[in-house]
Amino acid sequence: MLTAPGRDKRPMFAAEEINEFYLENSPSIFPQTCGLLSMLRAVVGPKYNGKYLHSKIQQLLGDTRLHQTLTNIVMPTFDIKLLQPCIFSTLEAKSVPSKDALLSDICISTSAAPTYLPGHYFETKDSEGNKRSFNLVDGGVTANNPTLVAMNSVAKEIFTENQDFFPVKPMDYGKFLVLSLGTGSAKVEERFSVQDSSKWGVLGWLYNKGTTPLVNIFT
């Protein structure tokens, strides 16, 4: 939302509006259920159905495509059909039509954390009209820290002599400036022990005391 074009080619949202958006919509995106119903839902399907989130993203972003972002962005996802990362970037979208997906499809995909939200399927077309299919989940399963993904994308552009990055050399990481913005740090607390986890099977790793240990480890 910070890079999607709004009116007069300005960002759709200002940074200060993101917190308000989250507080207003999070109860509908992540509805809370307790007890046995919550446990059963976590076992047989994703914890949240994603319908409200999907509709909200599609409503806001409409037909906006990746190449239209106001600044160059990189978003990692993971294709569970191909079992390999699928990285979307504004720079690549401008030269590879099949990677110039709807921004809404990419956002839904990169937020689809396994066990929490359903994966996302969509199709694109190349310059000759051939279809390309994507079966995606959250890129955090393979690139939880996207900084290296972004740096790799920049290095790739430098290798191809993109003049936007001249005169920086591909491996000259001393010229790279990384600004990391987060939402704070959670209180450090002990979660699991080897003594407990050694008794877990598939279900134990997927659901334990209201959390998903396997996902917590990835994130």
N, C-alpha and C positions, 0 to 999 in steps of 0.2 A: 504493500500500500504506500510505502514511502517512495517507491521508484515508479509506480504506475502513473501514467499521465492523467491528470484531471483537467479541469477547465484552464484554458490559456496555457496549456502545456506545463502546468505546475503540478507538483506531487498531489496525489489524490488525498493524502492525509499528511498533516504535520506530525512531527515526532511526539509532541505533547498530547496529541489526540489518541495515540495508540493505547495508552493506559485506560482512558475512558471507554474506548471501544471494547477492550478486553473485559473490563468489569461489567459492562452492559450486556455482553453477549456470552460470556463464559458459562453462566448457569444453563443456557440453552445448548451450548456446544458440549458441555460436560455435565449432563444431568446426574444428580447423585441418587443412588439407590443403596439400600443397606441389606445386610443379612444374607439369607440363603439365595434370594433372587440375584444379588450382585455376584455371588460366587458361581452360580449356575451360568450366568451370562458370560463370565470370564472364561469358563471352561469350554462352552460350546460355540463361542463367537467373540467378536471384538467387544470390548467393554462399552464403547459408544458407537452408535450406528452411523454417525457422521453426516446425517441428512441435513441438519440445520447448518452445519459448517459448510458443506458443499454448496447449499443454496445461497448462503451469505457471500461466499467467495465469488460464485458465478454472477450474483447480482451486482456486486461491486466492480468486478473486473470486466464483465461483459465479453466483448469480442477482442479485447486487447491481446496482442501477441508479444512474445518475448522480445522481438527486435525493436519494439516500441518503447521499452523502458527508458526512463529519463537519464539513467546512468548505467554503465556496464555492470551486470550482476552475474553471479554464478550460483547455481542451486543444485546440490547433489541429491540424487535419488538412487534407488536400487531396483533393477529389473529382475523379478523373481522367476520369470520364465527363462531368461538367458543366464541367470545367476551371475550377474556382473553389474558394477556401478553404471549409472547413466547420468552423466553430468550435463546440465543445461547451462548455457551461457549466452549472453546477449551478442557477444562478438561472433560466436559460431552460428547463431541463428541468422545472422545477416548474410551468411554465405552458404549455409546448409538448410534448405527449405524444410526438410523432414524433421529438423530439430527446432524449427520455429513454431512451437506449439502455443496453444492458448495459455496465457499466463495463469488463468484459473486452474487449468489441468495440472500445470506444474506445481502450483501452490498446494493443491489438494494432495498431490502425490508426495511431496516432500514433508507433509504433515502426517502422513499415514503410518504412524508408529505401530508396528506389529503388536497384536493383542489389545491395543487401545482403539484404533480406528481401522476400517477396512482399506485394503489396497485399492488402487485406482487404475482403471483401464481406459485408454483413449487411442485414437489413431490420428496420424498426420499424413500429408502427401508430399512427395518430392516434386521437383520441377517438371517431371514428366507425368505426374498424376498417379504414380505408384504409391500404394498405401504402406505405411509403416505402423506397426502396432507396439504399444507400450503396456507393460504389466508391472506397475511400480508401487513401491512402498518407501517409507522414510529413508533418506540417504544416510541417516545416522547409524544404521546398522553396519555401514562400511566406512563412513567418513564422519564420525561424530563431531570432530573439530574441523569445520570446513576451511580453516585458514590455509592449510596445505593445498587444498583443492584450488582455492583462489590463486595462490602463489604459482601453482603449476599452470593454471590457465594463463596467467600473465607471462610466465616464461615461454609458453608455447607461442604467444603472440610476438614476443621479442625474437624468437627463432625464425618466425616467418617474416621478420622485418617490418612489422606494423609500425608506421611512423609515429603513432601516438605514444610509443614508449621509447623512442630514440632520445638519447644515445645509450640507454641502459643495456647492459649485456645480460644474457640469459641467466648466468649463474652469479650475477652481482647482487646477491641478496642484501648486502649492506645498503643498497639504494631503495629497498622495499620498506615502506612504512605501514605497519599493521595497527589499526585502531579497533580494539575489541570492546564491544558494547554488550553488556549482559543485563540480567535482572537481579544481580546480587548473588551471594553465596548462601547455600543452605547450611544450617547448623550441622557441624560434623557429629555424626553419631554412629555407633556400631550397629550394623544391621544383621549380618549373618555370620555364622561360624562354620568351620569345616565339620565340626561334630554334628551340626544340624544338617548341612547340605549333603553330607555323605549318605544320608538316609532318603534323599529326595529322588523321585523318578521324574518323568516328563511333567506330571501335574505339579509336583513340588517346585520345579524350576519356573513354571508358568504362573503359579498362584500360591502365595504364602503370606498369611496374615494381612490380607488386603492389598498386597503389592505383587509385582511381577519381577522376581529376582533377576531373570535373564535380561530383561529390558533395562533394569536398574544398572546392571553391570555395563551394558553397552553405553548408557548415557551418563 
